[in-house]
Amino acid sequence: MPPKEPPTPAEKEFARLLKDLARTPGAGSPHRDGFGEHSMFAGRKMFAFLDKADRLVVKLPAKRVDELVKDGTGVRWDPGNGMRMKEMLALDLSASRQWLLLAKEARTYMSGKS
């Protein structure tokens, strides 16, 4: 078995984000084993994950994503097929100070979805 690669800076920040989210009131466990160590859920709904480019991707209302793209916070996420997702915002590690706030916002948004 090859040695495990050390975590990237984004993976370290994501792990810190998981711990911070777990400490917020009513959080439950945002992480689900078996689906991938780099994803977060509100019930059965995924609200955030770390993509292959080491960006935090959060699911928010399209209008909110529009605002955050316009102000330069992040970009619309493209799953690799050339189609940018209207409700998915990708945030680089350089925006990590906003990761917790936007992850909480995404969790709240997805918690309200049936």
Secondary structure as a PSIPRED ss2 file (coil, helix, strand):
# PSIPRED VFORMAT (PSIPRED V4.0)

   1 M C   1.000  0.000  0.000
   2 P C   1.000  0.000  0.000
   3 P C   1.000  0.000  0.000
   4 K C   1.000  0.000  0.000
   5 E C   1.000  0.000  0.000
   6 P C   1.000  0.000  0.000
   7 P C   1.000  0.000  0.000
   8 T C   1.000  0.000  0.000
   9 P H   0.000  1.000  0.000
  10 A H   0.000  1.000  0.000
  11 E H   0.000  1.000  0.000
  12 K H   0.000  1.000  0.000
  13 E H   0.000  1.000  0.000
  14 F H   0.000  1.000  0.000
  15 A H   0.000  1.000  0.000
  16 R H   0.000  1.000  0.000
  17 L H   0.000  1.000  0.000
  18 L H   0.000  1.000  0.000
  19 K H   0.000  1.000  0.000
  20 D H   0.000  1.000  0.000
  21 L H   0.000  1.000  0.000
  22 A H   0.000  1.000  0.000
  23 R C   1.000  0.000  0.000
  24 T C   1.000  0.000  0.000
  25 P C   1.000  0.000  0.000
  26 G C   1.000  0.000  0.000
  27 A C   1.000  0.000  0.000
  28 G C   1.000  0.000  0.000
  29 S C   1.000  0.000  0.000
  30 P C   1.000  0.000  0.000
  31 H E   0.000  0.000  1.000
  32 R C   1.000  0.000  0.000
  33 D C   1.000  0.000  0.000
  34 G C   1.000  0.000  0.000
  35 F C   1.000  0.000  0.000
  36 G C   1.000  0.000  0.000
  37 E C   1.000  0.000  0.000
  38 H C   1.000  0.000  0.000
  39 S E   0.000  0.000  1.000
  40 M E   0.000  0.000  1.000
  41 F E   0.000  0.000  1.000
  42 A E   0.000  0.000  1.000
  43 G C   1.000  0.000  0.000
  44 R C   1.000  0.000  0.000
  45 K E   0.000  0.000  1.000
  46 M E   0.000  0.000  1.000
  47 F E   0.000  0.000  1.000
  48 A E   0.000  0.000  1.000
  49 F E   0.000  0.000  1.000
  50 L E   0.000  0.000  1.000
  51 D C   1.000  0.000  0.000
  52 K C   1.000  0.000  0.000
  53 A C   1.000  0.000  0.000
  54 D C   1.000  0.000  0.000
  55 R C   1.000  0.000  0.000
  56 L E   0.000  0.000  1.000
  57 V E   0.000  0.000  1.000
  58 V E   0.000  0.000  1.000
  59 K E   0.000  0.000  1.000
  60 L C   1.000  0.000  0.000
  61 P C   1.000  0.000  0.000
  62 A H   0.000  1.000  0.000
  63 K H   0.000  1.000  0.000
  64 R H   0.000  1.000  0.000
  65 V H   0.000  1.000  0.000
  66 D H   0.000  1.000  0.000
  67 E H   0.000  1.000  0.000
  68 L H   0.000  1.000  0.000
  69 V H   0.000  1.000  0.000
  70 K H   0.000  1.000  0.000
  71 D C   1.000  0.000  0.000
  72 G C   1.000  0.000  0.000
  73 T C   1.000  0.000  0.000
  74 G C   1.000  0.000  0.000
  75 V E   0.000  0.000  1.000
  76 R E   0.000  0.000  1.000
  77 W C   1.000  0.000  0.000
  78 D C   1.000  0.000  0.000
  79 P C   1.000  0.000  0.000
  80 G C   1.000  0.000  0.000
  81 N C   1.000  0.000  0.000
  82 G C   1.000  0.000  0.000
  83 M C   1.000  0.000  0.000
  84 R C   1.000  0.000  0.000
  85 M C   1.000  0.000  0.000
  86 K C   1.000  0.000  0.000
  87 E C   1.000  0.000  0.000
  88 M E   0.000  0.000  1.000
  89 L E   0.000  0.000  1.000
  90 A E   0.000  0.000  1.000
  91 L E   0.000  0.000  1.000
  92 D C   1.000  0.000  0.000
  93 L H   0.000  1.000  0.000
  94 S H   0.000  1.000  0.000
  95 A H   0.000  1.000  0.000
  96 S H   0.000  1.000  0.000
  97 R H   0.000  1.000  0.000
  98 Q H   0.000  1.000  0.000
  99 W H   0.000  1.000  0.000
 100 L H   0.000  1.000  0.000
 101 L H   0.000  1.000  0.000
 102 L H   0.000  1.000  0.000
 103 A H   0.000  1.000  0.000
 104 K H   0.000  1.000  0.000
 105 E H   0.000  1.000  0.000
 106 A H   0.000  1.000  0.000
 107 R H   0.000  1.000  0.000
 108 T H   0.000  1.000  0.000
 109 Y H   0.000  1.000  0.000
 110 M H   0.000  1.000  0.000
 111 S H   0.000  1.000  0.000
 112 G C   1.000  0.000  0.000
 113 K C   1.000  0.000  0.000
 114 S C   1.000  0.000  0.000
